[in-house]
């Protein structure tokens, strides 16, 4: 299990099992150096899946997983310190996500 998966697992204990498993599965496809970047990359992957067929109601769950992963990515960056959080938000800004559209 990756460091990001271990970090996330310790924080999603009370989440619905289907959401937890989707989030953990998204992390399996990511190879990032930091926990916060791994979580953000997994969020971006979930968002890409949601955008593949935005009219499919089942894709709403991908969107929920993306939101949760990005929220946890922000938490991980904040835990690493103010400078890390600033660098993270500079890197994972709205323009980066807009490229997915």
C-alpha positions, 0 to 999 in steps of 0.5 A: 500500500502506498503512503498516500493510500495509508494516509487516506485509509486512516481518515476515511474509516466512517465513509460509505464503503463504496466511496472508500473503495472507489477512492482507494482504487483511484490511488492505485493508478497514481505514482506521485512523490507526495501524498497530496499530489497523489491524492490530487492526481487520483481526484483528477482521474476520477473527474476525467471519468465523470466527464466521459459521459456527464449525462450518465447519472452513475458518473455522479459517484466519480464526481463525489470521489474526485471532490473527496480526494481533492479535499483530502489532498488539501488537508495533506498539503496543509498538514505539511505546512503553509509553504507546501499548501501554497505550492500545492494550490499554485500547482493544482489551481482551477486552470489545471482542472479547466484543461479537463473540460 
